[in-house]
Each structure stands twice: as C-alpha cells, then as structure tokens.
Amino acid sequence: MIERRRLLLMRHGAVDYFDAGGRPYPPDSVPLTTQGVTQARAIGAALAAGGIAIDRALSSGLVRTRETAQHVLEAARLSPPLEHWPDLQEIRGGRLSAIRDDELRDAFLAAFEGPVPRDRRFLGGETIGELIDRVLPALQRLLAADDWDTALLVAHGGVNRAVLSWFLTGRHEFLGGLAQDAGCLNVIDVGATPATSVVRVVNFCPLDTLRTETRLSTMEELLQKYLKLRARSAA
C-alpha cells in the first residue's frame, strides 16, 4: 500500500487591503480582521475535533499568515514551532496607481482565470511563472524532509493555486479557477510524486461550507471594492 503524509494547506483569514481613501495598505503588514481571526480559529476547532496532530507548522512570514497560523494552533491546542518561509509569500503586484482604468480588470483578474500562461503579470508586478518558480522549490524542500507526517502550511491564494495545480497536473502549470477563499483549508495526502498524491479537500470553509455568501471570486470582490474607492477618491 502507498504510504502518504498529509499536508494541511490554508489561505490566511480575511483582511482589509485598502483604507477608506482607496489607498492600499503595505502588503507585508496587513493584519487579520476580526472575521479573519474567527475563520482561523474555526479551522483550529475543526482540527481539534478531528484529533489532528501537527508535526510542522509553516507560514509565509507575512503578518496575515503568521496571525492565521497562530490562531489555528491555539484553537487546536497544538504547539509545534512556527516556521516562516519567505519564498511562500503571495504573488507580488506593482503600483496600483500606475494602472489605467481600462487596464484594471485584466490587472486584477487575468492571472486567476483558467489555465494561466507563465508570462501573465499580476497587477503589473510579478508573473505567474516567477511565482511558480519560487513556490515549487520551497514546497519540494518541505516534501523532501522526513521529519513530519502532518504539516500545516498557511499561505496565500496565488501560492495555494500554484501548489494545488502542481499536485493535480504534475507540471509547472497554474489553474487560476481554483477557489481559495479567506481562511480556507485544503487537504492533500502526499505520495512520492504528484501522480501518487491525493487532493482530498479543496477550499473548505467551516463557517460557510457551501459558500452561500457570494458567487464572486476573491479578486472580483477586491476589484469591485477598489473601483468604488478609486472613483470616490477621484471625485
């Protein structure tokens, strides 16, 4: 029988990326909202209810992933050391103010629609290929370590899509249509290769398991909010 380890892959909980004037907060220091804390603790409670033990816990090192991991572990009553891996930080955008109004839709959304070409840029910044090329080597370093059976990794929507796409295809591809809502959990049973791995759960959100709150993607919601804030600041 194939022996598999278990990777618990989370997206950080909810945050506010823009202030009331439409200006983006510094991306490295955006904290969780109250809702984001509640989402993280709900995952921790689910892990505790399932009797899950965690051998290693990792975040991307950004405030929103560190806080999410800390709340998950506290609610789950687990205390592995929390590691921070900067290679797992979110895809990096450029300057929003430099993007013309007629370019905003593609700048926000094109990097997360369908199979995405490697040269597609996110918000005028990093390309999908650049994201994949730093995330997958970090993932493979984790998989090469033999000191864990169950690992918690708290990262970001783009990063998680890169990880899930690799497990699903075995290639350096990016499936943008994989939903990764705030505070979600994915469960991957890791074999020796992507082909022998099992993507068990995707985008599990215990506070809204059927995702009835919205049919918009995260980036569509962010674009709507930013368009309103930009229009207000220009008035």
Short mmCIF file of the C-alpha atoms (twelve columns), coordinates in Angstrom:
data_MODEL
# 
_entry.id   MODEL 
# 
loop_
_atom_site.group_PDB 
_atom_site.id 
_atom_site.type_symbol 
_atom_site.label_atom_id 
_atom_site.label_alt_id 
_atom_site.label_comp_id 
_atom_site.label_asym_id 
_atom_site.label_seq_id 
_atom_site.Cartn_x 
_atom_site.Cartn_y 
_atom_site.Cartn_z 
_atom_site.pdbx_PDB_model_num 
ATOM 1   C CA . MET A 1   0.000   0.000  0.000   1 
ATOM 2   C CA . ILE A 2   1.105   3.570  -0.696  1 
ATOM 3   C CA . GLU A 3   2.093   5.456  2.432   1 
ATOM 4   C CA . ARG A 4   1.048   9.087  2.355   1 
ATOM 5   C CA . ARG A 5   1.681   12.068 4.590   1 
ATOM 6   C CA . ARG A 6   -0.870  14.845 4.995   1 
ATOM 7   C CA . LEU A 7   -0.398  18.499 4.035   1 
ATOM 8   C CA . LEU A 8   -2.922  20.927 5.515   1 
ATOM 9   C CA . LEU A 9   -2.736  23.912 3.163   1 
ATOM 10  C CA . MET A 10  -4.521  27.073 4.272   1 
ATOM 11  C CA . ARG A 11  -5.107  30.534 2.940   1 
ATOM 12  C CA . HIS A 12  -4.828  33.259 5.573   1 
ATOM 13  C CA . GLY A 13  -8.006  34.672 7.102   1 
ATOM 14  C CA . ALA A 14  -9.844  37.790 5.931   1 
ATOM 15  C CA . VAL A 15  -8.048  41.138 5.754   1 
ATOM 16  C CA . ASP A 16  -8.734  44.667 4.504   1 
ATOM 17  C CA . TYR A 17  -6.274  45.578 1.739   1 
ATOM 18  C CA . PHE A 18  -7.415  49.190 1.212   1 
ATOM 19  C CA . ASP A 19  -8.083  52.134 3.508   1 
ATOM 20  C CA . ALA A 20  -11.172 54.346 3.230   1 
ATOM 21  C CA . GLY A 21  -9.431  56.513 0.615   1 
ATOM 22  C CA . GLY A 22  -8.684  53.594 -1.702  1 
ATOM 23  C CA . ARG A 23  -5.006  53.506 -0.821  1 
ATOM 24  C CA . PRO A 24  -3.543  50.016 -0.414  1 
ATOM 25  C CA . TYR A 25  -2.053  49.125 2.934   1 
ATOM 26  C CA . PRO A 26  1.590   47.953 2.852   1 
ATOM 27  C CA . PRO A 27  1.131   44.318 1.737   1 
ATOM 28  C CA . ASP A 28  3.708   42.938 4.154   1 
ATOM 29  C CA . SER A 29  1.923   44.272 7.244   1 
ATOM 30  C CA . VAL A 30  -1.808  43.770 6.591   1 
ATOM 31  C CA . PRO A 31  -3.305  42.176 9.755   1 
ATOM 32  C CA . LEU A 32  -6.316  39.911 10.066  1 
ATOM 33  C CA . THR A 33  -9.719  41.461 10.595  1 
ATOM 34  C CA . THR A 34  -11.991 40.208 13.364  1 
ATOM 35  C CA . GLN A 35  -13.616 37.972 10.755  1 
ATOM 36  C CA . GLY A 36  -10.208 36.639 9.750   1 
ATOM 37  C CA . VAL A 37  -9.424  35.681 13.337  1 
ATOM 38  C CA . THR A 38  -12.790 33.903 13.605  1 
ATOM 39  C CA . GLN A 39  -12.104 31.994 10.367  1 
ATOM 40  C CA . ALA A 40  -8.675  30.861 11.573  1 
ATOM 41  C CA . ARG A 41  -9.983  29.729 14.932  1 
ATOM 42  C CA . ALA A 42  -12.798 27.800 13.223  1 
ATOM 43  C CA . ILE A 43  -10.189 25.774 11.332  1 
ATOM 44  C CA . GLY A 44  -8.330  25.170 14.583  1 
ATOM 45  C CA . ALA A 45  -11.527 23.950 16.221  1 
ATOM 46  C CA . ALA A 46  -12.151 21.590 13.284  1 
ATOM 47  C CA . LEU A 47  -8.634  20.164 13.632  1 
ATOM 48  C CA . ALA A 48  -9.129  19.681 17.364  1 
ATOM 49  C CA . ALA A 49  -12.468 17.938 16.789  1 
ATOM 50  C CA . GLY A 50  -10.771 15.583 14.345  1 
ATOM 51  C CA . GLY A 51  -7.961  14.772 16.756  1 
ATOM 52  C CA . ILE A 52  -5.376  16.066 14.266  1 
ATOM 53  C CA . ALA A 53  -1.746  16.274 15.386  1 
ATOM 54  C CA . ILE A 54  0.643   18.602 13.535  1 
ATOM 55  C CA . ASP A 55  4.367   17.929 13.353  1 
ATOM 56  C CA . ARG A 56  5.424   21.064 11.485  1 
ATOM 57  C CA . ALA A 57  3.705   24.436 11.038  1 
ATOM 58  C CA . LEU A 58  4.774   26.981 8.441   1 
ATOM 59  C CA . SER A 59  3.668   30.423 7.300   1 
ATOM 60  C CA . SER A 60  4.896   32.742 4.560   1 
ATOM 61  C CA . GLY A 61  6.151   35.124 7.237   1 
ATOM 62  C CA . LEU A 62  3.747   37.938 6.365   1 
ATOM 63  C CA . VAL A 63  1.629   39.243 9.232   1 
ATOM 64  C CA . ARG A 64  -1.632  37.822 7.909   1 
ATOM 65  C CA . THR A 65  -0.273  34.278 7.563   1 
ATOM 66  C CA . ARG A 66  1.615   34.364 10.877  1 
ATOM 67  C CA . GLU A 67  -1.508  35.503 12.721  1 
ATOM 68  C CA . THR A 68  -3.665  32.889 10.982  1 
ATOM 69  C CA . ALA A 69  -1.275  30.070 11.874  1 
ATOM 70  C CA . GLN A 70  -1.036  31.251 15.478  1 
ATOM 71  C CA . HIS A 71  -4.822  31.339 15.905  1 
ATOM 72  C CA . VAL A 72  -5.248  27.935 14.241  1 
ATOM 73  C CA . LEU A 73  -2.681  26.303 16.501  1 
ATOM 74  C CA . GLU A 74  -4.041  27.965 19.632  1 
ATOM 75  C CA . ALA A 75  -7.618  26.910 18.867  1 
ATOM 76  C CA . ALA A 76  -6.432  23.383 18.021  1 
ATOM 77  C CA . ARG A 77  -4.426  23.254 21.267  1 
ATOM 78  C CA . LEU A 78  -1.256  22.402 19.368  1 
ATOM 79  C CA . SER A 79  2.197   23.898 19.831  1 
ATOM 80  C CA . PRO A 80  4.694   22.927 17.120  1 
ATOM 81  C CA . PRO A 81  7.308   25.628 16.406  1 
ATOM 82  C CA . LEU A 82  6.011   28.060 13.768  1 
ATOM 83  C CA . GLU A 83  8.414   28.428 10.829  1 
ATOM 84  C CA . HIS A 84  8.361   31.327 8.350   1 
ATOM 85  C CA . TRP A 85  9.350   30.715 4.708   1 
ATOM 86  C CA . PRO A 86  9.544   33.956 2.639   1 
ATOM 87  C CA . ASP A 87  9.567   32.028 -0.675  1 
ATOM 88  C CA . LEU A 88  5.911   31.246 0.028   1 
ATOM 89  C CA . GLN A 89  4.798   34.885 0.082   1 
ATOM 90  C CA . GLU A 90  1.986   35.964 -2.228  1 
ATOM 91  C CA . ILE A 91  2.473   36.913 -5.874  1 
ATOM 92  C CA . ARG A 92  3.768   40.480 -5.845  1 
ATOM 93  C CA . GLY A 93  1.844   43.219 -7.600  1 
ATOM 94  C CA . GLY A 94  3.102   46.523 -8.929  1 
ATOM 95  C CA . ARG A 95  1.833   50.037 -8.184  1 
ATOM 96  C CA . LEU A 96  -1.960  50.196 -8.401  1 
ATOM 97  C CA . SER A 97  -1.871  53.921 -9.082  1 
ATOM 98  C CA . ALA A 98  0.101   53.259 -12.268 1 
ATOM 99  C CA . ILE A 99  -2.635  51.059 -13.770 1 
ATOM 100 C CA . ARG A 100 -5.062  52.846 -16.087 1 
ATOM 101 C CA . ASP A 101 -8.812  52.497 -15.507 1 
ATOM 102 C CA . ASP A 102 -9.248  50.492 -18.716 1 
ATOM 103 C CA . GLU A 103 -6.494  48.070 -17.633 1 
ATOM 104 C CA . LEU A 104 -7.790  47.375 -14.140 1 
ATOM 105 C CA . ARG A 105 -9.972  44.384 -14.952 1 
ATOM 106 C CA . ASP A 106 -7.188  42.374 -16.580 1 
ATOM 107 C CA . ALA A 107 -4.637  43.550 -13.997 1 
ATOM 108 C CA . PHE A 108 -6.785  42.163 -11.160 1 
ATOM 109 C CA . LEU A 109 -8.400  39.124 -12.755 1 
ATOM 110 C CA . ALA A 110 -6.459  37.730 -15.725 1 
ATOM 111 C CA . ALA A 111 -3.881  35.999 -13.512 1 
ATOM 112 C CA . PHE A 112 -6.666  33.938 -11.914 1 
ATOM 113 C CA . GLU A 113 -8.777  32.894 -14.892 1 
ATOM 114 C CA . GLY A 114 -8.442  29.416 -16.410 1 
ATOM 115 C CA . PRO A 115 -5.055  27.860 -17.161 1 
ATOM 116 C CA . VAL A 116 -2.822  30.929 -16.938 1 
ATOM 117 C CA . PRO A 117 0.252   31.478 -19.157 1 
ATOM 118 C CA . ARG A 118 3.555   31.877 -17.348 1 
ATOM 119 C CA . ASP A 119 4.121   35.402 -18.669 1 
ATOM 120 C CA . ARG A 120 0.846   36.773 -17.247 1 
ATOM 121 C CA . ARG A 121 1.529   39.586 -14.786 1 
ATOM 122 C CA . PHE A 122 -0.430  40.275 -11.618 1 
ATOM 123 C CA . LEU A 123 -1.251  43.955 -11.064 1 
ATOM 124 C CA . GLY A 124 1.697   44.927 -13.240 1 
ATOM 125 C CA . GLY A 125 4.138   43.090 -10.984 1 
ATOM 126 C CA . GLU A 126 5.344   39.509 -10.761 1 
ATOM 127 C CA . THR A 127 4.471   36.989 -13.473 1 
ATOM 128 C CA . ILE A 128 2.765   33.662 -12.821 1 
ATOM 129 C CA . GLY A 129 5.953   31.922 -13.955 1 
ATOM 130 C CA . GLU A 130 8.012   33.844 -11.396 1 
ATOM 131 C CA . LEU A 131 5.552   32.861 -8.669  1 
ATOM 132 C CA . ILE A 132 5.679   29.173 -9.633  1 
ATOM 133 C CA . ASP A 133 9.480   29.191 -9.863  1 
ATOM 134 C CA . ARG A 134 9.920   30.336 -6.257  1 
ATOM 135 C CA . VAL A 135 6.986   28.479 -4.651  1 
ATOM 136 C CA . LEU A 136 7.515   24.962 -6.007  1 
ATOM 137 C CA . PRO A 137 11.184  24.632 -4.931  1 
ATOM 138 C CA . ALA A 138 10.130  25.663 -1.402  1 
ATOM 139 C CA . LEU A 139 7.310   23.113 -1.468  1 
ATOM 140 C CA . GLN A 140 9.688   20.412 -2.639  1 
ATOM 141 C CA . ARG A 141 12.119  21.229 0.191   1 
ATOM 142 C CA . LEU A 142 9.292   20.618 2.629   1 
ATOM 143 C CA . LEU A 143 8.314   17.380 0.912   1 
ATOM 144 C CA . ALA A 144 11.929  16.176 0.942   1 
ATOM 145 C CA . ALA A 145 12.106  16.467 4.736   1 
ATOM 146 C CA . ASP A 146 11.363  13.223 6.570   1 
ATOM 147 C CA . ASP A 147 10.591  14.741 9.980   1 
ATOM 148 C CA . TRP A 148 6.832   15.117 9.610   1 
ATOM 149 C CA . ASP A 149 3.696   13.134 8.980   1 
ATOM 150 C CA . THR A 150 1.222   16.053 9.087   1 
ATOM 151 C CA . ALA A 151 2.228   19.621 8.254   1 
ATOM 152 C CA . LEU A 152 0.251   22.866 8.368   1 
ATOM 153 C CA . LEU A 153 1.179   25.448 5.736   1 
ATOM 154 C CA . VAL A 154 -0.556  28.846 5.858   1 
ATOM 155 C CA . ALA A 155 -0.006  30.807 2.673   1 
ATOM 156 C CA . HIS A 156 -1.947  32.843 0.102   1 
ATOM 157 C CA . GLY A 157 -4.473  32.458 -2.706  1 
ATOM 158 C CA . GLY A 158 -1.952  32.591 -5.531  1 
ATOM 159 C CA . VAL A 159 0.597   30.432 -3.732  1 
ATOM 160 C CA . ASN A 160 -2.024  27.815 -2.905  1 
ATOM 161 C CA . ARG A 161 -3.159  27.655 -6.524  1 
ATOM 162 C CA . ALA A 162 0.436   27.006 -7.593  1 
ATOM 163 C CA . VAL A 163 0.729   24.188 -5.039  1 
ATOM 164 C CA . LEU A 164 -2.643  22.625 -5.874  1 
ATOM 165 C CA . SER A 165 -2.001  22.915 -9.624  1 
ATOM 166 C CA . TRP A 166 1.286   21.021 -9.260  1 
ATOM 167 C CA . PHE A 167 -0.338  18.223 -7.287  1 
ATOM 168 C CA . LEU A 168 -3.204  17.997 -9.795  1 
ATOM 169 C CA . THR A 169 -1.154  18.143 -13.015 1 
ATOM 170 C CA . GLY A 170 2.405   17.199 -12.055 1 
ATOM 171 C CA . ARG A 171 3.561   20.165 -14.151 1 
ATOM 172 C CA . HIS A 172 4.525   23.782 -13.612 1 
ATOM 173 C CA . GLU A 173 1.049   24.964 -14.530 1 
ATOM 174 C CA . PHE A 174 -1.330  27.394 -12.850 1 
ATOM 175 C CA . LEU A 175 -5.066  26.700 -12.639 1 
ATOM 176 C CA . GLY A 176 -6.498  30.090 -11.800 1 
ATOM 177 C CA . GLY A 177 -10.077 28.903 -11.349 1 
ATOM 178 C CA . LEU A 178 -9.357  27.009 -8.116  1 
ATOM 179 C CA . ALA A 179 -11.215 28.964 -5.429  1 
ATOM 180 C CA . GLN A 180 -9.188  29.897 -2.360  1 
ATOM 181 C CA . ASP A 181 -11.420 31.897 -0.075  1 
ATOM 182 C CA . ALA A 182 -10.201 33.636 3.056   1 
ATOM 183 C CA . GLY A 183 -9.409  31.196 5.855   1 
ATOM 184 C CA . CYS A 184 -9.952  28.099 3.709   1 
ATOM 185 C CA . LEU A 185 -8.338  24.706 4.234   1 
ATOM 186 C CA . ASN A 186 -7.132  22.258 1.584   1 
ATOM 187 C CA . VAL A 187 -6.104  18.708 2.468   1 
ATOM 188 C CA . ILE A 188 -3.519  16.926 0.321   1 
ATOM 189 C CA . ASP A 189 -2.397  13.378 1.019   1 
ATOM 190 C CA . VAL A 190 1.153   13.446 -0.271  1 
ATOM 191 C CA . GLY A 191 2.658   10.463 -2.053  1 
ATOM 192 C CA . ALA A 192 6.091   10.080 -3.568  1 
ATOM 193 C CA . THR A 193 5.027   12.040 -6.666  1 
ATOM 194 C CA . PRO A 194 2.077   14.237 -7.670  1 
ATOM 195 C CA . ALA A 195 0.620   11.239 -9.510  1 
ATOM 196 C CA . THR A 196 0.506   9.189  -6.303  1 
ATOM 197 C CA . SER A 197 -0.808  12.081 -4.201  1 
ATOM 198 C CA . VAL A 198 -4.484  12.696 -3.497  1 
ATOM 199 C CA . VAL A 199 -6.023  16.172 -3.342  1 
ATOM 200 C CA . ARG A 200 -8.581  15.268 -0.709  1 
ATOM 201 C CA . VAL A 201 -10.285 18.570 0.179   1 
ATOM 202 C CA . VAL A 202 -10.281 21.969 -1.574  1 
ATOM 203 C CA . ASN A 203 -11.435 25.339 -0.208  1 
ATOM 204 C CA . PHE A 204 -13.091 24.031 2.974   1 
ATOM 205 C CA . CYS A 205 -14.552 26.970 4.919   1 
ATOM 206 C CA . PRO A 206 -16.202 25.732 8.129   1 
ATOM 207 C CA . LEU A 207 -18.194 28.938 8.703   1 
ATOM 208 C CA . ASP A 208 -19.857 28.692 5.253   1 
ATOM 209 C CA . THR A 209 -19.301 25.188 3.927   1 
ATOM 210 C CA . LEU A 210 -21.494 25.614 0.820   1 
ATOM 211 C CA . ARG A 211 -20.127 29.105 0.083   1 
ATOM 212 C CA . THR A 212 -23.565 30.727 0.021   1 
ATOM 213 C CA . GLU A 213 -22.312 34.226 0.860   1 
ATOM 214 C CA . THR A 214 -21.135 35.106 -2.655  1 
ATOM 215 C CA . ARG A 215 -20.508 33.798 -6.151  1 
ATOM 216 C CA . LEU A 216 -17.740 36.282 -6.813  1 
ATOM 217 C CA . SER A 217 -14.103 35.284 -6.695  1 
ATOM 218 C CA . THR A 218 -11.852 36.950 -4.127  1 
ATOM 219 C CA . MET A 219 -10.203 39.070 -6.816  1 
ATOM 220 C CA . GLU A 220 -13.572 40.108 -8.262  1 
ATOM 221 C CA . GLU A 221 -14.614 41.322 -4.828  1 
ATOM 222 C CA . LEU A 222 -11.335 43.201 -4.431  1 
ATOM 223 C CA . LEU A 223 -11.710 44.785 -7.862  1 
ATOM 224 C CA . GLN A 224 -15.249 45.955 -7.068  1 
ATOM 225 C CA . LYS A 225 -14.092 47.491 -3.813  1 
ATOM 226 C CA . TYR A 226 -11.085 49.160 -5.418  1 
ATOM 227 C CA . LEU A 227 -13.127 50.615 -8.296  1 
ATOM 228 C CA . LYS A 228 -15.509 52.234 -5.808  1 
ATOM 229 C CA . LEU A 229 -12.663 53.599 -3.719  1 
ATOM 230 C CA . ARG A 230 -10.794 54.921 -6.774  1 
ATOM 231 C CA . ALA A 231 -13.931 56.636 -8.066  1 
ATOM 232 C CA . ARG A 232 -14.553 58.187 -4.652  1 
ATOM 233 C CA . SER A 233 -11.013 59.483 -4.343  1 
ATOM 234 C CA . ALA A 234 -11.160 60.963 -7.861  1 
ATOM 235 C CA . ALA A 235 -14.463 62.802 -7.199  1 
# 
